[in-house]
């Protein structure tokens, strides 16, 4: 199933970045199709362990039959507590491949894709209450303006928000087509797909609280990694890449790195990748999703 479920991006650089020890304990916090996990398992000896997280029930069909493998059906924002429940306080490496899997885009009823009509859902974890429809039908104009501007980087976010608030007075938003028709007059000609992708990205990030979850995860990763352990994170847009870059470099998301009384920097990581690693032209030709990927690697101090 995995081959068409989701082709792993920059597989070899991710594996190299983890610097795998055969008897180490590793975590893949975005299991998905299991492509990265299956490659990690190849590098582990009989005493090595791999713990994988995924909140999407569809991912469980890809779990390998392997005694060294532990699957946790949870959001990676709860990394530390779930590792402790399984008896792991410290690990040797953590891999995160952020964003939405190709599979989630390809299942129309999940509501992630602009190509199909479906309910305005977009929940990665089906137990969450908040859906894209609820955001469109209940959020204030000001809140919608902020979401589209910050999370979607939509140029006309203010007028888009007003159009949505006006349209819902006549009838609530239920499916993707109802959204497309309500905002059709605000979509720049010739840039329909890009614009809708930005709108959908904004809604998806809000539905799944993606930026908050990412920040929670990074802070917990710093706690659970052993000294010398590697954190390997792949992101697909600047909203994800920025907190990753800042946290790896400074141990915080904004401002300058903290210093102690003697002027020593207080930060959890040394950055290994001064510049983000990007996919080769060959890989991008084979897998379009690799086009925007940025890979960053840091070592726990």
Rosetta silent file (secondary structure, phi, psi, omega in degrees, C-alpha in Angstrom):
SEQUENCE: XXXXXXXXXXXXXXXXXXXXXXXXXXXXXXXXXXXXXXXXXXXXXXXXXXXXXXXXXXXXXXXXXXXXXXXXXXXXXXXXXXXXXXXXXXXXXXXXXXXXXXXXXXXXXXXXXXXXXXXXXXXXXXXXXXXXXXXXXXXXXXXXXXXXXXXXXXXXXXXXXXXXXXXXXXXXXXXXXXXXXXXXXXXXXXXXXXXXXXXXXXXXXXXXXXXXXXXXXXXXXXXXXXXXXXXXXXXXXXXXXXXXXXXXXXXXXXXXXXXXXXXXXXXXXXXXXXXXXXXXXXXXXXXXXXXXXXXXXXXXX
SCORE:     score description
SCORE:     0.000 S_00000001
   1 L     0.000  -35.504 -170.383    0.000    0.000    0.000 S_00000001
   2 H   -59.569  -34.892 -173.249    2.796    2.395    0.940 S_00000001
   3 H   -59.102  -38.915  178.441    4.167    2.880   -2.599 S_00000001
   4 H   -99.858   -6.120  179.680    1.053    4.721   -3.769 S_00000001
   5 H   -72.393  -46.806 -176.671    0.037    5.938   -0.289 S_00000001
   6 L  -172.187  116.939  178.965    2.889    8.391    0.041 S_00000001
   7 L   -81.718  121.506 -177.401    6.338    8.462   -1.577 S_00000001
   8 L   -65.779  133.731 -179.250    8.867    9.464    1.110 S_00000001
   9 L   -86.254  141.207  176.751   10.661   12.710    0.264 S_00000001
  10 L    44.150   51.226 -174.737   14.485   12.921    0.575 S_00000001
  11 H   -57.932  -51.467 -175.891   14.601    9.431    2.052 S_00000001
  12 H   -65.698  -45.234  176.419   18.395    9.010    2.072 S_00000001
  13 H   -59.326  -33.716  177.795   19.227   12.487    3.493 S_00000001
  14 H   -65.882  -45.999 -178.838   16.689   11.838    6.294 S_00000001
  15 H   -64.700  -45.003  177.636   18.268    8.483    7.153 S_00000001
  16 H   -58.654  -41.632 -177.090   21.791    9.963    6.981 S_00000001
  17 H   -63.392  -31.384 -179.744   20.649   12.845    9.197 S_00000001
  18 H   -72.279  -23.334  177.795   19.452   10.478   11.938 S_00000001
  19 L    54.620   58.560 -167.090   22.949    8.958   12.205 S_00000001
  20 L   -70.856  130.452  171.554   21.421    5.601   13.210 S_00000001
  21 L   -99.725  134.541 -174.098   23.090    3.327   15.778 S_00000001
  22 L   -54.178  -32.938 -177.932   21.955   -0.303   15.432 S_00000001
  23 L  -102.571   17.128 -177.170   20.920   -0.600   19.108 S_00000001
  24 L   -82.227  172.631  176.672   19.446    2.906   19.384 S_00000001
  25 E  -114.390  122.827 -175.489   15.881    4.088   20.000 S_00000001
  26 E  -124.738  154.854 -178.684   14.375    6.213   17.219 S_00000001
  27 E  -128.821  128.482  171.409   11.077    8.003   16.713 S_00000001
  28 E  -109.455  104.358 -171.473    9.251    8.712   13.444 S_00000001
  29 L   -83.371   -3.754  179.465    6.564   11.178   14.511 S_00000001
  30 L  -133.075   74.400 -170.161    4.835   11.258   11.093 S_00000001
  31 L   -61.894  -52.433  176.666    4.479    7.589   10.117 S_00000001
  32 L    55.563 -120.881  179.781    2.001    7.999    7.215 S_00000001
  33 L   -79.179   -6.176  176.149    2.796    5.440    4.525 S_00000001
  34 L    82.091    9.135 -177.369    5.688    4.106    6.589 S_00000001
  35 H   -61.356  -48.911  178.806    8.359    4.805    3.953 S_00000001
  36 H   -66.932  -41.548 -178.110   10.835    6.473    6.299 S_00000001
  37 H   -60.349  -44.673 -178.037   10.071    4.000    9.118 S_00000001
  38 H   -63.832  -33.055  178.052   10.735    0.947    6.973 S_00000001
  39 H   -72.218  -39.000  177.051   14.093    2.401    5.946 S_00000001
  40 H   -60.785  -43.500 -178.252   15.028    3.161    9.592 S_00000001
  41 H   -59.463  -33.024  179.429   14.216   -0.445   10.553 S_00000001
  42 H   -62.725  -25.878 -176.784   16.714   -1.705    7.950 S_00000001
  43 L   -95.038   -2.373 -178.191   19.488    0.082    9.890 S_00000001
  44 L   -97.295  142.913  173.745   18.503   -1.240   13.333 S_00000001
  45 L   -82.870 -174.789 -177.976   19.854   -4.404   14.952 S_00000001
  46 L   -61.846  -25.893 -179.241   17.750   -6.843   17.008 S_00000001
  47 L   -95.638   -3.498  177.322   17.962   -4.604   20.099 S_00000001
  48 L   -71.930  159.253  178.541   17.116   -1.350   18.284 S_00000001
  49 E  -136.526  143.784  173.728   13.656    0.179   18.640 S_00000001
  50 E  -128.197  124.076  176.763   11.508    2.402   16.444 S_00000001
  51 E  -109.745  127.689 -178.587    8.460    4.195   17.823 S_00000001
  52 E  -120.711  141.141  178.029    6.131    5.760   15.246 S_00000001
  53 E  -111.832  141.538  165.192    3.304    8.265   15.734 S_00000001
  54 L  -163.808  128.394 -178.405    0.338    8.972   13.473 S_00000001
  55 L   -87.329   -7.106 -177.041   -3.077   10.349   14.369 S_00000001
  56 L   -87.839  117.318 -178.109   -4.604    9.350   11.003 S_00000001
  57 H   -56.799  -29.849 -179.297   -6.452    5.998   11.280 S_00000001
  58 H   -62.162  -27.597 -176.749   -5.671    5.280    7.596 S_00000001
  59 H   -67.714  -24.441 -174.586   -1.948    5.092    8.429 S_00000001
  60 H   -64.653  -21.861  177.478   -2.430    1.999   10.607 S_00000001
  61 H   -65.846  -16.711 -176.277   -2.872   -0.167    7.489 S_00000001
  62 H   -98.622    2.402 -175.431    0.845    0.422    6.765 S_00000001
  63 L   -65.517  127.102 -178.946    2.230   -0.764   10.131 S_00000001
  64 L   -77.614  150.010  174.203    5.000   -3.373    9.573 S_00000001
  65 L   -83.301   95.773 -174.927    5.003   -6.724   11.394 S_00000001
  66 L  -153.377  124.580 -176.733    8.249   -6.205   13.301 S_00000001
  67 L   -62.878  -21.741 -177.676    8.997   -6.818   16.987 S_00000001
  68 L   -84.646   -2.336 -171.074   11.268   -3.763   17.103 S_00000001
  69 E  -108.658  133.283  177.019    8.422   -1.464   16.018 S_00000001
  70 E  -124.917  127.276  179.906    5.890    0.293   18.282 S_00000001
  71 E  -105.934  133.390  178.660    2.974    2.272   16.820 S_00000001
  72 E  -121.770  116.103 -176.184    1.268    5.087   18.762 S_00000001
  73 L   -86.894   67.621 -177.400   -1.990    6.398   17.298 S_00000001
  74 L  -140.586  159.804  172.693   -1.555    9.919   18.645 S_00000001
  75 L   -68.750  140.269 -176.021   -0.669   13.408   17.502 S_00000001
  76 H   -71.624   -4.118  171.838    3.089   14.082   17.884 S_00000001
  77 H   -66.373  -14.080  177.979    2.269   17.119   20.046 S_00000001
  78 H  -109.075   36.661 -174.776    1.981   14.522   22.856 S_00000001
  79 H   -56.047  -58.016 -170.856    5.450   13.079   22.197 S_00000001
  80 H   -59.440  -49.847 -176.008    6.959   13.086   25.698 S_00000001
  81 H   -64.937  -39.202 -179.829    4.017   11.571   27.600 S_00000001
  82 H   -68.712  -36.016  175.851    3.427    8.817   25.053 S_00000001
  83 H   -63.878  -41.640  179.944    7.100    7.837   25.058 S_00000001
  84 H   -63.778  -40.349  178.691    7.003    7.633   28.857 S_00000001
  85 H   -59.623  -30.911  179.424    3.892    5.449   28.765 S_00000001
  86 L   -91.154    2.278  175.449    5.860    3.006   26.586 S_00000001
  87 L    90.537   17.250  179.595    8.834    3.136   28.963 S_00000001
  88 L  -114.551  117.104  176.663   11.141    5.445   26.997 S_00000001
  89 L   -96.506  -29.937 -177.653   12.483    8.565   28.696 S_00000001
  90 L  -133.771  144.669  179.506   15.331    9.251   26.269 S_00000001
  91 E  -132.277  164.557 -174.836   15.782    8.504   22.563 S_00000001
  92 E   -94.999  -18.076 -179.648   18.662    8.659   20.057 S_00000001
  93 E  -168.963  148.328 -179.344   16.938   10.342   17.131 S_00000001
  94 E  -134.189  131.743  176.880   13.646   11.889   16.004 S_00000001
  95 E  -116.968  133.046  174.203   12.342   12.339   12.458 S_00000001
  96 E  -130.447  124.575  175.683    9.424   14.603   11.480 S_00000001
  97 E  -113.172   96.365 -168.330    8.086   14.887    7.915 S_00000001
  98 L   -76.018  175.884  176.035    5.557   17.713    8.297 S_00000001
  99 L    88.727 -167.282 -174.842    2.530   18.642    6.211 S_00000001
 100 L  -100.554  139.199  178.577   -0.169   16.502    4.643 S_00000001
 101 L   -74.360  155.633  178.196    0.542   13.095    3.129 S_00000001
 102 H   -56.447  -35.985 -178.752   -0.200   12.497   -0.552 S_00000001
 103 H   -60.279  -42.473 -178.627   -2.742    9.916    0.602 S_00000001
 104 H   -64.500  -35.446  175.839   -4.760   12.511    2.523 S_00000001
 105 H   -68.153  -32.942 -172.342   -4.927   14.686   -0.588 S_00000001
 106 H   -84.497  -10.222  176.652   -5.946   11.698   -2.706 S_00000001
 107 L   -97.397  102.273 -169.374   -8.919   10.624   -0.554 S_00000001
 108 H   -55.980  -39.334 -173.165  -11.600   13.100   -1.695 S_00000001
 109 H   -69.352  -10.123  177.216  -13.939   12.764    1.298 S_00000001
 110 H   -74.975  -18.016  174.237  -11.250   14.010    3.690 S_00000001
 111 L    78.526   17.869  179.925  -11.736   17.502    2.185 S_00000001
 112 L   -86.307  -23.680 -168.630   -8.024   18.362    1.822 S_00000001
 113 L  -101.698  140.026  177.217   -7.970   18.632   -1.958 S_00000001
 114 L   -79.765   -6.506 -174.537   -9.238   21.457   -4.146 S_00000001
 115 L   -80.465  -22.314 -173.905   -9.702   18.945   -6.999 S_00000001
 116 L  -124.753  154.140  170.183  -12.823   17.221   -5.653 S_00000001
 117 L   -85.298  138.704  179.626  -16.068   18.277   -4.032 S_00000001
 118 L  -164.795  172.478  173.962  -16.417   16.974   -0.473 S_00000001
 119 E   -60.422  148.048  176.284  -17.456   18.072    3.001 S_00000001
 120 L   -79.663   82.387 -174.341  -15.344   20.918    4.389 S_00000001
 121 L  -104.733  -82.108  175.663  -13.609   18.677    6.919 S_00000001
 122 L    72.244   14.470  177.066   -9.752   18.739    6.803 S_00000001
 123 L   -82.131  126.469  172.650   -9.253   17.027   10.177 S_00000001
 124 L   -75.626  -35.258  176.071   -6.130   14.847   10.313 S_00000001
 125 L  -106.082  112.211 -174.100   -7.430   13.422   13.587 S_00000001
 126 L   -68.071   -7.877  178.214  -11.090   12.481   13.097 S_00000001
 127 L   -86.006  -11.560  178.054  -11.737   12.832   16.854 S_00000001
 128 L   -67.966  152.253 -179.973  -11.187   16.581   16.758 S_00000001
 129 L   -88.291  -36.989 -172.541  -14.352   18.696   16.814 S_00000001
 130 L   -74.345  125.864  175.397  -13.260   21.658   14.732 S_00000001
 131 L  -117.144  169.573  177.542  -13.780   21.315   10.968 S_00000001
 132 H   -62.781  -36.426  178.996  -13.147   23.721    8.094 S_00000001
 133 H   -61.112  -43.045 -178.580  -16.922   24.209    7.750 S_00000001
 134 H   -64.480  -38.978  177.127  -17.203   25.318   11.376 S_00000001
 135 H   -60.220  -49.363 -176.715  -14.394   27.858   10.904 S_00000001
 136 H   -65.579  -32.713 -175.346  -16.055   29.330    7.804 S_00000001
 137 H   -89.375  -18.814 -172.431  -19.504   29.425    9.439 S_00000001
 138 H  -124.235  -23.643 -176.801  -18.640   30.721   12.919 S_00000001
 139 L   -69.513  146.233  177.506  -15.337   32.656   12.980 S_00000001
 140 L   -67.947  160.745  178.967  -15.517   36.445   13.031 S_00000001
 141 H   -57.565  -41.084 -178.646  -14.442   38.440    9.975 S_00000001
 142 H   -64.027  -42.043 -179.433  -11.370   39.658   11.854 S_00000001
 143 H   -67.748  -40.717  177.446  -10.332   36.124   12.835 S_00000001
 144 H   -63.099  -42.474  177.974  -10.818   34.837    9.274 S_00000001
 145 H   -55.535  -46.330 -179.705   -8.752   37.776    7.965 S_00000001
 146 H   -63.593  -45.363 -177.747   -5.888   36.811   10.311 S_00000001
 147 H   -61.329  -48.734 -177.508   -5.995   33.100    9.407 S_00000001
 148 H   -67.568  -35.534 -179.788   -5.967   33.705    5.646 S_00000001
 149 H   -71.705  -45.474 -174.369   -3.295   36.383    5.937 S_00000001
 150 H   -84.595  -50.417 -174.341   -0.926   34.575    8.286 S_00000001
 151 L   -83.429  -26.828 -178.895   -1.469   30.876    7.521 S_00000001
 152 L  -105.648  -13.665 -175.140   -2.351   31.182    3.833 S_00000001
 153 L    50.979   39.776  179.257   -0.350   34.305    2.973 S_00000001
 154 L   -77.600  129.408 -174.641   -3.389   35.272    0.876 S_00000001
 155 L   -64.179  -44.538 -176.778   -2.911   38.744   -0.644 S_00000001
 156 L  -103.297   44.907 -173.959   -6.554   39.897   -0.396 S_00000001
 157 H   -56.551  -36.394 -176.720   -7.248   38.203    2.951 S_00000001
 158 H   -66.875  -49.182 -179.901   -9.381   41.069    4.264 S_00000001
 159 H   -70.674  -30.038  175.425  -11.836   41.162    1.358 S_00000001
 160 H   -62.674  -46.143  179.460  -11.877   37.349    1.241 S_00000001
 161 H   -60.100  -41.527  179.575  -12.920   37.244    4.910 S_00000001
 162 H   -64.469  -40.809  179.883  -15.679   39.779    4.237 S_00000001
 163 H   -61.626  -38.631 -179.220  -16.959   37.750    1.262 S_00000001
 164 H   -68.887  -44.365 -179.869  -17.195   34.627    3.424 S_00000001
 165 H   -63.974  -36.528  178.451  -19.030   36.385    6.256 S_00000001
 166 H   -69.408  -45.817 -176.534  -21.479   37.910    3.731 S_00000001
 167 H   -63.740  -35.963 -175.874  -22.080   34.633    1.865 S_00000001
 168 H   -73.025  -14.789  175.382  -22.835   32.623    5.006 S_00000001
 169 H   -63.849  -33.828 -179.743  -25.733   34.957    5.891 S_00000001
 170 H   -80.041  -47.689  174.611  -27.658   33.421    2.980 S_00000001
 171 L  -156.549  145.043 -177.521  -26.647   29.837    3.596 S_00000001
 172 L   -68.901  154.859  175.947  -23.983   28.074    5.668 S_00000001
 173 L   -75.697  133.327  179.409  -20.928   26.515    4.037 S_00000001
 174 L  -123.853  -42.872 -176.293  -21.186   22.733    3.778 S_00000001
 175 E  -132.195  175.365 -174.850  -18.913   21.530    0.991 S_00000001
 176 H   -62.513  -40.160 -179.531  -15.928   22.617   -1.095 S_00000001
 177 H   -63.633  -35.005  179.447  -18.029   23.742   -4.052 S_00000001
 178 H   -65.485  -35.121  176.580  -20.080   26.092   -1.835 S_00000001
 179 H   -69.847  -47.059 -178.757  -16.818   27.755   -0.741 S_00000001
 180 H   -58.078  -43.544 -177.025  -15.436   27.977   -4.285 S_00000001
 181 H   -70.961  -32.923 -179.156  -18.594   29.610   -5.645 S_00000001
 182 H   -68.712  -30.177 -175.443  -18.818   32.098   -2.744 S_00000001
 183 H  -108.860    7.588 -173.874  -15.259   33.344   -3.287 S_00000001
 184 H   -55.536  -34.659 -178.739  -14.978   32.968   -7.077 S_00000001
 185 H   -71.772   -9.486 -176.463  -15.002   36.749   -7.598 S_00000001
 186 H  -106.188   -1.406 -176.880  -11.923   37.173   -5.389 S_00000001
 187 L   -88.836  123.236 -179.220   -9.689   34.606   -7.092 S_00000001
 188 L   -61.567  134.940 -179.794   -7.030   36.164   -9.375 S_00000001
 189 L   -60.935  135.567  178.311   -7.444   35.070  -13.010 S_00000001
 190 L    81.393   -5.409 -179.478   -4.923   32.465  -14.110 S_00000001
 191 L  -125.597   28.559 -174.080   -3.893   31.762  -10.506 S_00000001
 192 H   -56.990  -50.211 -175.462   -6.954   29.800   -9.422 S_00000001
 193 H   -64.314  -43.240 -178.998   -5.131   26.686   -8.214 S_00000001
 194 H   -63.904  -44.409 -178.216   -2.427   28.563   -6.305 S_00000001
 195 H   -62.611  -48.667 -179.923   -4.969   30.849   -4.632 S_00000001
 196 H   -63.428  -36.139  178.063   -7.284   28.014   -3.593 S_00000001
 197 H   -61.822  -38.311  178.955   -4.288   26.027   -2.330 S_00000001
 198 H   -67.704  -41.553  178.645   -3.367   28.982   -0.066 S_00000001
 199 H   -62.664  -44.718 -179.402   -6.949   29.270    1.230 S_00000001
 200 H   -66.779  -38.702  178.052   -7.072   25.517    1.901 S_00000001
 201 H   -59.972  -44.550 -179.636   -3.660   25.582    3.587 S_00000001
 202 H   -60.265  -45.950 -179.496   -4.864   28.310    5.957 S_00000001
 203 H   -64.754  -43.231 -178.016   -8.008   26.372    6.884 S_00000001
 204 H   -63.212  -41.905 -179.805   -6.093   23.094    7.319 S_00000001
 205 H   -64.049  -40.303  179.456   -3.490   24.699    9.619 S_00000001
 206 H   -69.347  -45.338 -179.465   -6.243   26.221   11.770 S_00000001
 207 H   -56.322  -44.263 -173.199   -8.338   23.022   11.900 S_00000001
 208 L   -98.014    6.040 -179.818   -5.362   20.946   13.037 S_00000001
 209 L    48.370   44.220 -167.694   -3.654   23.659   15.159 S_00000001
 210 H   -62.840  -39.315 -176.287   -0.525   22.759   13.179 S_00000001
 211 H   -71.471  -40.557  177.859    1.792   25.598   14.253 S_00000001
 212 H   -63.413  -43.909  179.825    0.993   25.186   17.959 S_00000001
 213 H   -62.303  -41.691  179.465    1.445   21.414   17.713 S_00000001
 214 H   -61.890  -44.680  179.900    4.779   21.878   15.905 S_00000001
 215 H   -64.787  -41.251  177.299    6.093   24.239   18.600 S_00000001
 216 H   -60.809  -44.345 -179.500    4.967   21.856   21.369 S_00000001
 217 H   -60.946  -46.879 -177.173    6.686   18.978   19.570 S_00000001
 218 H   -60.837  -41.541  179.643    9.995   20.839   19.113 S_00000001
 219 H   -65.305  -39.304  178.918   10.167   21.734   22.809 S_00000001
 220 H   -71.385  -35.170  177.906    9.460   18.135   23.828 S_00000001
 221 H   -59.309  -40.499  178.729   11.988   16.792   21.286 S_00000001
 222 H   -62.452  -32.079 -179.252   14.680   18.861   23.007 S_00000001
 223 H   -76.668  -39.690 -170.683   13.727   17.226   26.325 S_00000001
 224 H   -90.701  -15.927  179.260   13.605   13.584   25.214 S_00000001
 225 E   -73.389  137.378  173.443   16.675   13.464   22.937 S_00000001
 226 E   -71.661  153.635  171.538   19.877   12.103   24.484 S_00000001
 227 E   -53.463  132.299 -176.144   22.996   14.300   24.203 S_00000001
 228 E    89.367  -11.694  178.206   24.371   13.647   20.719 S_00000001
 229 E   -71.486  152.832 -175.390   20.943   12.569   19.477 S_00000001
 230 E  -108.612  138.492  172.246   19.729   13.995   16.170 S_00000001
 231 E  -108.919  122.316 -176.910   16.539   15.890   15.337 S_00000001
 232 E  -121.361  116.363 -175.778   15.648   15.699   11.626 S_00000001
 233 E  -128.343  129.596  177.252   12.737   17.846   10.422 S_00000001
 234 E  -114.837  125.441 -179.666   11.371   18.266    6.899 S_00000001
 235 E  -122.474  165.346 -172.164    8.929   21.093    6.214 S_00000001
 236 L  -124.017   -4.240  171.760    7.039   22.221    3.117 S_00000001
 237 L  -153.120  164.275 -170.283    6.308   25.911    3.641 S_00000001
 238 H   -62.546  -27.957  179.845    7.862   28.867    5.435 S_00000001
 239 H   -63.790  -32.118  176.374    5.311   28.815    8.279 S_00000001
 240 H   -85.662  -41.564 -174.133    6.680   25.423    9.343 S_00000001
 241 H   -64.857  -35.860 -175.699   10.299   26.018    8.386 S_00000001
 242 H   -61.842  -52.566  178.235   10.625   29.260   10.378 S_00000001
 243 H   -63.061  -33.887  178.558    9.900   27.835   13.862 S_00000001
 244 H   -63.668  -49.266 -179.361   12.062   24.785   13.085 S_00000001
 245 H   -59.985  -47.544 -178.484   14.990   26.959   11.986 S_00000001
 246 H   -64.523  -43.190 -175.808   14.652   29.330   14.968 S_00000001
 247 H   -69.212  -39.022  177.772   14.269   26.597   17.565 S_00000001
 248 H   -64.204  -38.878 -175.439   17.238   24.603   16.268 S_00000001
 249 H   -80.422  -35.387 -169.629   19.427   27.732   16.209 S_00000001
 250 H  -125.506  -11.270 -176.643   18.268   29.474   19.410 S_00000001
 251 L    76.006   12.484  177.368   16.114   27.120   21.464 S_00000001
 252 L  -152.844  168.381 -172.796   13.184   29.528   21.095 S_00000001
 253 L   -94.995  -20.356  178.290   10.775   30.702   18.412 S_00000001
 254 L  -141.914  157.230  175.411   11.359   34.446   18.633 S_00000001
 255 L    79.641 -174.765 -176.297   14.051   36.786   19.815 S_00000001
 256 L   -89.008  161.980 -179.761   17.710   36.141   20.506 S_00000001
 257 L   -65.186  140.683  178.880   19.282   33.110   22.147 S_00000001
 258 E   -71.908  149.088  175.365   19.348   33.205   25.977 S_00000001
 259 E  -127.270  150.044  177.275   22.735   33.508   27.728 S_00000001
 260 L   -84.639 -175.611 -176.436   23.763   32.591   31.240 S_00000001
 261 L   -55.693  -31.874 -176.658   25.612   34.856   33.723 S_00000001
 262 L   -92.370    3.653  178.813   28.944   34.085   32.023 S_00000001
 263 L    86.747    7.967  176.653   27.662   34.810   28.498 S_00000001
 264 L   -78.364  136.952 -179.898   27.378   31.151   27.472 S_00000001
 265 E   -67.487  133.311  178.510   24.539   30.434   25.064 S_00000001
 266 E  -103.865   91.939  179.789   21.686   28.486   26.628 S_00000001
 267 L  -146.278  150.925 -172.884   20.255   26.413   23.787 S_00000001
 268 L   -81.361  -19.181 -170.493   19.487   22.722   23.370 S_00000001
 269 E  -127.414  152.775  160.562   20.916   22.117   19.897 S_00000001
 270 E  -103.728  130.349 -179.370   23.880   22.574   17.619 S_00000001
 271 E   -78.158  129.272  178.000   22.714   23.064   14.044 S_00000001
 272 L   -91.194  -37.433 -179.696   24.249   20.571   11.599 S_00000001
 273 L   -97.322  100.469  178.242   22.644   22.017    8.441 S_00000001
 274 L   -61.909  -40.373  173.220   23.698   25.662    8.129 S_00000001
 275 L  -116.630  146.131  179.902   21.475   25.837    5.058 S_00000001
 276 L   -60.504  142.786  174.080   18.408   23.661    4.602 S_00000001
 277 E   -81.006  136.268  177.892   18.915   20.564    2.427 S_00000001
 278 L  -120.888  162.856 -177.195   16.655   20.532   -0.638 S_00000001
 279 L   -70.790  154.046  176.501   15.699   17.755   -3.056 S_00000001
 280 L   -74.986  161.171  177.033   17.666   17.061   -6.223 S_00000001
 281 H   -58.866  -36.917 -179.461   16.229   17.915   -9.645 S_00000001
 282 H   -62.346  -45.619 -178.378   15.937   14.168  -10.325 S_00000001
 283 H   -65.739  -41.317 -179.702   13.808   13.596   -7.232 S_00000001
 284 H   -61.936  -37.769  178.205   11.587   16.603   -7.979 S_00000001
 285 H   -62.910  -33.575 -178.447   11.014   15.246  -11.517 S_00000001
 286 H   -88.051  -29.105 -175.587    9.840   11.930   -9.998 S_00000001
 287 L  -141.263   98.580 -174.487    7.956   13.328   -7.000 S_00000001
 288 H   -57.915  -26.944 -177.255    6.518   16.833   -7.337 S_00000001
 289 H   -64.458  -22.589 -178.733    5.891   17.017   -3.585 S_00000001
 290 H   -73.030  -13.288 -173.068    9.658   17.242   -3.001 S_00000001
 291 H   -54.588  -43.398 -174.515    9.751   20.624   -4.782 S_00000001
 292 H  -101.342    5.259 -174.232    9.120   22.744   -1.692 S_00000001
 293 L   -72.692  138.106  174.375   10.697   20.455    0.929 S_00000001
 294 E  -128.153  127.418 -177.023   13.377   21.814    3.279 S_00000001
 295 E  -110.430  128.553  177.874   15.309   19.473    5.530 S_00000001
 296 E  -126.307  142.285 -176.288   17.036   20.662    8.718 S_00000001
 297 E  -130.802  135.486  177.468   19.150   18.626   11.118 S_00000001
 298 E  -137.987  154.797  179.998   20.359   19.477   14.633 S_00000001
 299 E  -113.379  133.891  178.986   22.279   17.613   17.354 S_00000001
 300 E   -67.136  130.508  179.862   21.284   17.704   21.015 S_00000001
 301 L   -76.656    0.000    0.000   23.966   19.374   23.123 S_00000001
